[in-house]
């Protein structure tokens, strides 16, 4: 199937009882057995649920993988991957990544003896000096949150395979419409399905996709044993969201490109972070591994005082000042005090995340209204 057809039909079969075209919401905690250990494939809803089964099949399909697993949030999915490791194991990850991932790595798992190395991954070769006999995982975001840096997934995958290290790629910012890391050699793909996959700012969920049966079984054991699973209503909402992913992302990309170029030409804007600019350091790699450049943009003002930044953030009418991204509505965000507040300021500044940075999730409204809103807010 071509990509749009795949998104519409992924994981969905007519309900065998009624023929319903949409997957039912199986709102149940347990399943009746005909005799001890004799059942229809479902025992207890933490372990399995038919609505979740359909969604997990869809997750696998949209990332061109064999297996998918659904979790209660993107952080819960990330948590499951790190639980593959043992005390003393080491992880190499980017120095520009989602604040919640940084917090999970440094404030939770570091206490259990897992060592994390944060490095600039714009050059994949920069990870080589950090790889040793204890390295078990490379964790990458691309594009990164919020500086929109690009990492060469295929180059990372080649190094990971050479060194017998797992590679997990957080594909949240790109979505499966724009980028498919498994096709480029990654072992695991992670999504905060809250974002583009759900697409309507009405669900919290995470996903893992992979090809290896053993890896899937290990992650399923963690999913079942630790219990960070989504409910069937949430699974239904993401199934519905996936069906329109391609048409939504087309508009996100179209609007994002227009907004990025408009911002770059605005006299009060100092810098725009968006990988679709030909002079972006990662443009060539992004063009190679992505189908388009997405609707996520960050920028800094010429007047980078915190007062001016707060004024702009509080002045929008179409953009809502809120955390999260990837919904149909446009969102504006201040990473330093919101999504990335858990990262120490000195470290943020060292990695290029300034206090004045503004992040946009460009929605699918009429782009003229989006630009007019930014114009009246920036002045």
LOTI-492952 format. One record per residue: x negated, y, z negated of N, C-alpha, C in turn. Coordinates in steps of 0.05 Angstrom, whole numbers, plus 32768, in hexadecimal, padded with zeros to 4 digits. Each point is the difference from the previous one (the first is absolute). Layout:
REM LOTI-492952
XYZXYZXYZ...
REM end
This chain:
REM LOTI-492952
7FEF7FE880008011801880007FEF8019800080098014800E7FF3801A7FFD8007800C7FE57FF080157FF97FFF80087FE4801C800A7FF5800F800F80108019800A7FF680147FE97FFC80017FEE801380127FE97FFE7FF97FEF7FE87FE67FFD7FFB7FF67FF17FE9800A800C7FE67FFD801A7FFE8009800E7FE7801E7FFC7FFB801080008015801D7FFD7FFD80077FE47FF77FF37FEC800B80087FE47FFB7FEF7FF17FEC7FEA800C7FF67FED7FF27FEF800E7FF57FE77FFD7FE67FFC80087FF37FE7801E7FFC7FFE801080088013801D80007FFD800C7FEA801180107FF07FF380107FEB800D801D80047FF780147FF98011801C80027FF680047FEF7FE78010800A7FEE80057FF27FE7800D7FE580077FF57FE97FF6800B7FE68008801C7FFB7FF58008800E7FEC801B7FFB7FF58016800F800F7FFB8019800780148011800C7FFA8009801C7FE67FFE80087FF8800C80197FFA801D7FFF8000800C7FE77FFA801C7FFD7FE58007800D8000801680107FE78007800F7FEC800C7FED8009800D7FEB7FED800B7FEC7FFC7FEC7FE97FE77FFF7FF77FF97FEE7FEA801080077FE7800E7FEE7FF4800F80067FE77FED80077FE9800B800F7FED7FF280067FE780077FEA7FEC7FED7FEE7FFC80057FEA7FED7FFA80097FE48015800C7FF47FFD800B7FE580047FEA7FEB7FEB7FF07FFC80027FEA7FEE7FE57FFC7FF280017FF67FE77FE77FFB7FF27FF87FE2800180137FEF80077FF97FE3800080117FF180147FFB7FE68004800C7FF1801580087FE47FF580187FF78006800A7FE77FF67FF17FE9800E7FF87FEC7FF17FF27FE8800A80127FE87FFF7FFF7FEF801580117FE880007FF77FEB7FED7FE780007FF97FF37FEE7FEC7FE6800E7FF87FF47FF77FEA7FE7800D7FF87FEB7FFF80177FF6801880067FEC80048015800A7FFB801C801B7FFD8004800C7FFE801A8010801980067FF6800F8013800C801A80067FFD8006801D80098018800880008007801D7FE9801380067FEA7FFD7FF17FE9801180057FFE80187FEE801480047FEF800180167FEE80067FF77FE47FEE80087FED80037FF77FE4800780177FED7FF080158002800280177FEE7FF88019800F800E80167FFC7FFD801680127FE680107FFD7FF17FFB7FEB7FE5800B7FFF7FEE7FF2801480057FE780057FEF7FF08012800A8003801D801A80008004800B8002801B801B800D80008006800E8015801B800B800580048001801E80177FF8800A80048000801D7FFC801B800E800980157FF37FFC801B800C7FE3800680017FF17FF97FEB7FE3800580007FF27FEE8014800A7FE880047FF47FEE80148002800C801C8017800C80068003800C801A7FED801880037FFE80107FEB7FEE801780017FE37FF780037FF87FEC7FF27FE47FF780027FFA7FF5801B80137FF3800D7FFC7FF8801C7FFD80188012801080157FFB7FFE8019800F7FE5800D7FFC7FF680007FE77FE6800C7FFA7FEA7FF2801180017FE680007FEC7FF1801080018008801D80198001800B80038005801D7FF6801B8008800780157FF07FF9801B80087FE280067FFF7FF17FF07FF17FE380037FFF7FF27FEA8010800F7FF280107FF47FEA80107FF27FEB7FEF800B7FFB7FE87FF47FED7FEE80117FE77FFE7FF57FED7FF1800F7FE67FFB801180027FE77FF880107FED800D80007FE68004801D7FF6801680047FF1800580197FF280097FFB7FE47FFA80127FEE80097FFF7FE4800A801B7FF8801680017FF2800C80197FF77FFC80047FE27FFA80187FF87FFA80077FE4801180187FF7800180047FE6801180157FF57FF7801C80077FE7800480087FF5801A80087FE67FFB800F7FF68015800D7FE67FFE800D7FEA7FFB7FEC8002800C7FE97FEC7FFC7FEB80017FE37FF680187FF47FFF80027FE47FF87FF37FEE80158003800680197FF37FF180157FE180027FFE7FF680187FFB7FE480057FFB7FF67FF07FE8800F80017FEB7FFA7FF17FE77FFD7FE2800680117FF580117FFF7FE480067FE67FF9800E7FF7801180137FE77FFB800E7FE880007FED7FFF80137FED7FEA80017FEE80007FE87FED80177FF57FFB80027FE97FEE7FF67FE6800E7FF8800280197FF17FEA800D7FE47FFE7FF57FF680157FF27FE480027FF87FFC7FF67FE47FE77FFE7FF87FF87FF77FE67FEF80167FF37FFE80017FE57FEE80137FF37FE47FFD800B7FF3801680067FE58000800B80008003801E80177FFB800E80028004801C7FFF801E80077FF7800780187FFD801B8008801180078019800A801880018011800A80167FF38019800B80008002801A7FF78019800E8018800D800C800480197FF98018800F800A7FF8801C80078013800F800C7FFA801B8009800180147FE97FF2801680047FFF80167FEC80178014800580107FFB801480178010800680187FED8003800E7FFC7FEA80177FED8001801680097FED80177FF48003801780077FF07FFA7FFF7FE2800980157FF27FFA80027FE4800A7FE97FEF80177FF48007800A7FEA7FF17FEE7FE780037FF47FFD80187FED7FEA80047FE780047FEF7FF6801980007FE980077FF080057FFB7FE3801780087FF680087FFC7FE480017FE27FF9800C7FF0801180027FE47FFC7FE47FF37FFE7FEF800880137FE57FF480007FF080087FE88000801A7FF97FED800A7FEC800B7FFE7FE4801A80037FFC800B80017FE5800C7FE57FF780057FEE8013800B7FE67FF87FEC7FEA80057FF97FFB801A7FF07FE980067FE280037FF87FF680187FFF7FE480047FF77FFD7FF67FE4801580027FF07FFF7FF77FE47FFD7FE27FFD80077FF280167FFE7FE380007FE77FF6800E7FED801280047FE67FF7800A7FFD8000801E8013800A800F7FFD8002801D7FF3801B80067FEC800080117FF0801780068009800C801B8005801A80008009800E80197FEB801480097FF97FFF80197FEE8013800D800F801180137FFF801B7FFD800E801280117FEC800D801480067FFE801A7FED80088014800F800D80177FF28012800E800B800C801980017FEB801580187FF8800980027FEA80138004800A801D7FFB801980058002800A801C7FEB7FF380117FEA7FF87FF57FEC7FEF800D80017FE57FF3800A7FEC800E80037FE57FF47FE67FF57FF67FEA8007800C7FE67FF67FF87FF8800A7FE4800D80157FF67FF9800A7FE680067FED7FE980107FEB800680067FED7FEA7FEA7FEB7FFD7FF07FFC80147FEC7FEB7FFF7FEE80007FE87FF580187FF87FEE80007FE9800D7FF77FE6801B80017FFF800E7FF97FE780097FE37FFF7FFD7FF2801680087FE480007FEB7FEE7FF380097FEF7FED7FED7FEE7FF3800F7FE57FFC7FF47FEE7FF1800C7FE67FFC801980017FEF800680167FF3801880037FF08017800E800F7FFA800A80188015800E800F80157FED800A801980057FFA80167FEE80088014800D80128002801B7FFF8016800E800E7FF7801B800A8008800680187FFE801C800B801D800A8002800580177FF4801B800C80017FFF801A800F800F800280167FFE80188011801B800C80058001801B80018017800F800A7FF8800D801A8012800080137FFB80108019801A8004800F8008801980057FF480187FF6800280027FE17FED800F7FF57FFE80027FE3801480147FF580067FFD7FE7801380117FF27FF180117FEB7FFD801A8004800F801180127FEF800E80167FE67FF880027FEE800F80127FFF7FF6801C80107FEC800680047FF7801C7FE67FF6800D7FEE7FF57FF07FE87FF5800B80067FE5800D7FF07FF8801380057FE8800F7FE97FEC7FFC80077FE77FFB7FED7FEA7FFD80047FEC80177FEA7FF7800B80007FED801680067FE47FF580197FF7800380087FE77FF47FF17FE8800C7FFD8000801A7FF27FEA800D7FE37FFE7FF67FF380177FFD7FE480007FF67FFF7FF67FE3801280097FEF80027FF67FE580047FE1800080137FF7801180067FE480017FE87FEF80087FF0800A80137FE87FF280087FEC7FFC7FE97FFD80167FF17FEE7FFF7FE9800B7FED7FEB801A80027FFB800D7FEE7FEC7FFC7FE3800780057FFA80197FFD7FE380087FE37FF77FFF7FEE801180077FE37FFA7FFF7FF87FF97FE3800B800F7FED7FF87FFD7FE480147FEF7FF080147FF4800E80147FEF7FF2800E800F7FEA800A80188006800E80117FEE801C8005800B801480017FEF801B800780098002801E80078010800580158006801C8007801E80047FFE800880137FEF801C80087FFE8003801D80098013800580128004801B800A801B800B7FF8800180177FF38018800E7FF98009800E801980167FF7800D8009800A8019801880127FFD8004800B7FE88018800F7FFA8003801980117FEA800F80038002801A800F80067FFB801E7FF57FEA800B80037FFC801D801B7FF2800680077FEC7FEF80177FEE80057FF97FEC8016800E7FEA80017FFB7FEC80158006800A801C800F801680038006800B801A7FE6800C800C7FEF800B7FF07FE8800D800A7FE77FEF7FFF7FFF7FEC7FEE7FE77FF27FFB80057FE57FF47FF17FEC800980037FE47FF57FE57FF57FF87FF980037FE77FE57FF87FF77FFA7FE2800280147FEF7FFE7FFB7FE380037FF57FFA801C800A800E80147FF77FFD801B7FE3800980037FF780117FEE7FE5800B80017FEC7FF17FEE800A7FEB7FF37FEF7FEF7FF0800380017FE2801280117FF6800580017FE3800C7FE67FF67FFB7FF97FE7800B7FE87FF4801C80067FF4800480177FF5801980077FF38007801D8008801A80058005800A801B8003801380067FE97FFD80187FF5801180097FEA80118018800A801980017FF8801180178005800E80087FE78002801A7FFB8015800A7FEF80188003801280127FEC7FFF80177FFF8011801480167FF87FFC800D7FE9800F80177FF87FFF801680167FEA8001800E7FFB80168013800D7FFA801B7FF07FFC8015800B7FFF801B80127FE780047FF97FEA7FF480107FE78005801D80047FF68003800A7FE8801B80067FF6800B8018800F7FF080167FFF800580168012801580147FF7800E7FFB7FEA801680127FF97FFF80097FE37FE97FFD7FF37FFB800A7FE580157FF57FEC80077FE7800480157FF57FEE7FF87FE47FF57FE77FF980017FF87FE67FF77FE280017FF87FF97FF07FEB7FE47FFC7FF87FF97FE380077FEB7FFC800F7FF87FE580077FE47FFF800C7FF37FE97FFE7FE67FFB800C80007FE780107FEC7FFD80117FFE7FE880117FE37FF880057FFC7FE680027FE67FF5800980067FEE80187FEE8002801480027FEE80187FE57FF3800480007FE780097FE77FF2800480047FE880137FEA7FF4800980017FE980127FF87FE67FF37FEF80017FEC7FF57FE87FF480137FF37FEC80057FE7800480137FF17FEF7FF780007FE37FE67FFA7FFB7FF67FFE7FE58002801C7FF27FFA8015800E8002801B7FF5801D80067FF980127FF88012801C80057FFB80097FF17FE77FF87FE77FFD80087FF07FE97FF6800B7FE67FE7800B80017FF5800C7FE7800F80197FF9800780108014800F80197FFB801C7FFA7FF8800C7FEC800C801B7FF87FF880017FF77FE37FEB7FF17FF77FFF7FF77FE57FFE80187FED7FF1801480077FFE80197FF0801B800E8000800D80028017801A800D800280147FF37FEE80017FE5800180137FF17FF07FF980017FE27FE77FFD7FFA7FF77FFE7FE48001801B7FF27FF98015800D7FFF801A7FF3801B800F800380107FF98014801B800980018006801B800A7FED800D800E8006801B800B800E7FFF801A80197FF57FFF800F7FFB8019801680158003800880058019801780138004801A7FF17FFE8015800F7FFA801B7FF58000800B7FFE801C80167FF18004800B7FFC801A800B801A800D800B80127FF0800A8019800C7FE98010800C7FE980017FF27FE9800E800B7FF67FF2801A80007FE580007FF87FF28017801280068018801A80017FFB8013800780157FFA801C800C7FFA80137FEE7FFA801C80097FE8800180127FEB7FF17FF97FE88000801180057FF1801A800F7FEA7FFF80077FF28019800F801480138012800F7FF5800E801480107FED8015800B7FEE80097FEF7FED801580087FEE7FF780177FF67FE87FFF7FEE7FF58014800D8002801C801A7FFC8001800E7FFF801A7FFD801A80107FFC80167FF27FFD801A800E7FE4800B7FFE7FED7FF07FF87FE5800A7FFB7FF4800D801980047FF380177FF3800A8019800C801A8009801A80047FFE800C801980097FFA80167FEC7FFF7FFA7FE67FF880147FED7FE3800980037FEE7FEC80047FE4800780027FFA8010801A800F7FFA80157FFC801080188005801D7FFA801580067FF18006801C7FFA7FED800B7FEB7FF87FF07FEC7FEC80097FED7FE78009800F7FF77FF080147FE88006800F80038019801180178002800E8004801780108000801A7FF0800F7FFF7FEA800280187FEE7FE580057FF37FF27FEB7FF87FE680037FF37FEC800E80127FFF7FF880197FED800D80138006801E8003801A800680038007801C80047FFA80117FE780067FF57FE97FFA800E7FE77FE280037FFB7FF17FEC80067FE380017FFC7FF3801680128008800180197FF580148012800A801C7FF8801980027FF7800A801A7FF77FF0800A7FE77FFC7FEE7FED7FF180087FE87FE3800880087FF47FF280127FE4800680077FFE801C800D80158009800D8000801B800D800A80167FED80077FF97FE8800B80147FED7FE9800F7FF38001801B80007FEA800F7FF57FFC7FFD7FE280147FF77FF27FFD7FFD7FE37FF97FE47FF77FFC7FEE80147FF87FE57FFB7FE27FFC80067FF17FF77FEC7FE37FFD80047FF87FE6800D800D7FEA7FF97FF87FE6800A80187FED800080017FF0801580157FEC80037FF47FE48002800A7FEE7FF07FF67FE4800180157FEF800E7FF97FF7801980127FEF800F7FEF7FF1801580017FE680027FEE7FF1801180058003801E8016800D800880068004801C7FF08016800E7FF280107FF17FEF8015800C7FE77FF2800C7FFA800880197FE97FF3800D7FE680067FF27FFE80157FF07FE780057FF180017FF57FE480157FF07FF980007FF27FE67FEA7FEB80017FF07FFD7FEA7FEA7FED800080087FE4800680197FF87FFA80097FE5800580127FFD801880018015801180137FFF80167FFD7FE880137FE77FFB80077FFB7FEA801380097FE57FF57FFA7FFC7FE680087FE77FF3801E7FFE7FFD800C80177FF8801D80007FFD800E7FFA801B7FF5800C8015800C7FFB801B7FFE7FE380087FEA7FF37FF77FFB7FE4800780127FED7FF1800580067FE6800E7FEC7FEF801C80087FF9800980188008801B80097FFB800F8006801A801A7FFE80008010800680188006801E80028000800E7FEA8004801C7FFE7FF5800A7FE6800480197FF97FF1800B7FEA801080067FE7801A7FFC8001801180017FE88009801C7FF8801080007FEB800C80197FF67FF680097FE67FE97FF67FF67FF480097FE87FEA80148006800180177FF37FEE801680057FF9800D7FE57FE780087FFC7FF880107FE97FF4801A800B800180157FF07FF4801A80097FF980117FE87FEE801380057FF880137FEC8005801C800A800780127FEE8005801C80087FE680107FFF80008016800F7FE980137FFF7FFF800C7FE4801680087FF5800280097FE480057FE67FEF7FEA7FF57FF780037FE67FF2800380027FE2800A80177FF7800580037FE380177FEE7FF97FFF7FF57FE780157FEE7FF7801B800E80008001801A7FFA8019800F7FFF800D8000801C7FF080058014800A8001801C800A7FE480097FF17FEC7FF880087FE48007801A7FFA7FF3800380077FE6801A7FFA7FF280168010800D7FFB8018800880158011800D800A7FF280197FED7FF7801180087FF2801980107FE77FF97FF67FF07FEE800D7FE77FF9801C80047FF5800580167FF4801A80067FF48013801080127FF680068018801080128012800E7FF280177FFA7FE68004800C7FF28017801E7FFA7FFB800F7FFF8016801C7FFA7FFF80067FE5800D7FF47FFA801680037FE6800D7FEF7FEB7FF37FE780077FFB7FEE7FEE7FF180087FFF7FE380017FE87FF580057FFD7FE37FE67FFB7FF27FFB800E7FEA7FE87FFC7FF080047FE77FEF7FF27FEB800880047FE67FF37FE97FED80077FFC7FED7FEE7FED7FEB8006800C7FED80147FF07FED800A80087FED80147FFD800B801C80087FF080147FFC8007801C800F7FEB801180028006801A800A7FEC8013801E7FFF8003800F80117FF1801D8001800380088011801880197FFE8007800A801080177FFE801E7FFB800180087FE77FFE801C7FF97FE380087FFB7FFA801980067FE5800B7FFD7FFB80057FE27FE87FF87FF77FF780057FE57FE6800F7FFF7FFD80117FEC7FE7800F7FFC7FF67FF97FE47FE67FFF7FFD7FF47FF47FE87FE6800E7FFA7FFA80017FE67FE6800B7FF77FF07FE97FF37FEF7FF3800F7FF27FE87FF67FF280047FE67FF280177FFC7FF080047FE880107FFE7FE6801980088001801180007FE880167FEB800180037FF2801780167FED80037FF57FE480057FFD7FF980197FF97FE480077FE47FF87FF97FEE80137FFD7FE47FF97FFA7FF6800C7FE6801380077FEE7FF9800C7FE67FF07FED7FEF80027FE680057FF27FEC7FEF7FE27FFF80067FF8800C80167FE3800080077FF380187FF37FEA7FFC7FF17FF380177FF27FF980168014800480197FF87FFD801780127FE48000800D7FEB7FFB7FF07FE58001800B7FFD7FEC8017800C7FE97FFC7FFE7FEB80158011800880188017800B7FFC8010800980167FF1801580117FF580137FF27FF18015800F7FE87FF6800F7FF27FED7FF37FE97FF4800D80077FF1801A80197FF5800080097FF18017800E801180158003801A7FFA800C80128013801D80077FFC800C7FF67FE9801C80057FFA800180197FEE80048017800D800080197FF1801B80057FF27FFF80127FEC801880077FF18015800D80137FF7800C80168011800F8011800D7FEF80177FF97FE78001800A7FEF8016801E7FFC7FFE800D80038017801D7FFB800280047FE8801380117FED7FF880067FE98011801C8001800A80047FFA801A801A7FFF800C80077FE4800980187FF87FFB800C7FE9800D8015800C80137FF9800180198011800D801480177FED80078019800A7FFB80177FEF8005800A8000801D80197FF88003800A7FFD801C801680148005800180167FF08012801680077FF8800D801A8010801380097FF8800F80187FE6800F7FFA7FEC7FFD80117FE6800A7FFA8000801E7FFE8012800E800E8002801D7FFF800780097FE380127FF17FF3800780067FE57FE97FFB7FED7FF17FEB80057FE97FFA7FEF7FEB801680027FFA800980187FEC80148004800A801B7FF5801980078004800B80197FF57FFE80007FE280047FE97FF47FFF7FFE7FE27FE380057FF77FED7FF4800D7FE480057FF97FF8801D8005800A800B80157FFA801C8006800A80137FEA80187FFC7FF8800B80127FEB7FF27FFB7FE57FF77FE77FFB7FF37FFA7FE77FE3800A7FFF7FF27FFC80167FE4800980017FFE801E80048013800B80108001801D80047FF080098018
REM end
